[in-house]
Amino acid sequence: MRLGLVFIAVAPDIDESVIAGEDPMTYVRRLAVEKARSYEGEPGDIVIAADTTIDLDGMVLGKPDDDLDARRMLARLSGRAHLVHTGVAVRHGQRVAVDVETTVVSMVDLSAPMLDWYVATGEPLDKAGGYAIQELGAMLVRAVDGSVTNVIGLPLTLLDRLLGDVGVSLAMLLIEAARFQGNSQDGRRSL
């Protein structure tokens, strides 16, 4: 889903390792806050940071290291339900708002040929849990209970609420973006 917002993507230099004893929800909340605080920017910037992980029986499943790891993760998810947690932090000036959205995703039973095909697409390698519901990975999902945009990686209803918590109206940003109708320059991307 494209909202028409123009933004600059910045890859923060933070350690994304799970701290011993850290549960998946605490993990994504912590990373979102660290990412939001790591960007210096200009006064008045609106900083949106997020981190998504898969929670399978309390264990964090991040992005797979390689094809073999992706296949292993997907085999573990096959025919089961798991939780998708996305921590979102919004910073505007000195104000920071943060929360976590959780969605239940149920996977189909994945046959060996289906796993082979999907891993061969290359899609799993940069995705938490090894699948992308907004792309070909949708074929692996039987049901979603909760926010679909959360599973994609940015829960929009939560984002709207957090922006409001720091004094920013998403609706007004969207109206301004529609008026602007500019092209992407200077590393800016469209959301």
Buried (B, 14 or more C-beta within 10 A) or exposed (E): EEBBBBBEEBEEEBEBEBEEEBBBBBBBBBBBBBBBBBBEEEEEEBBBBBBBBBBBEEEBBBBBEEBEBBBBBBEBBBEEEBBBBBBBBBBBEEEBBBBBBBBBBBBBEBEEEBBEEBBEEEBBBEBBBBBBBBEBBEEBBEEBEBBBBBBBBBBBEBBBBBBBBBEBEBEEBBEEBEEEEEEEEEEEEEB
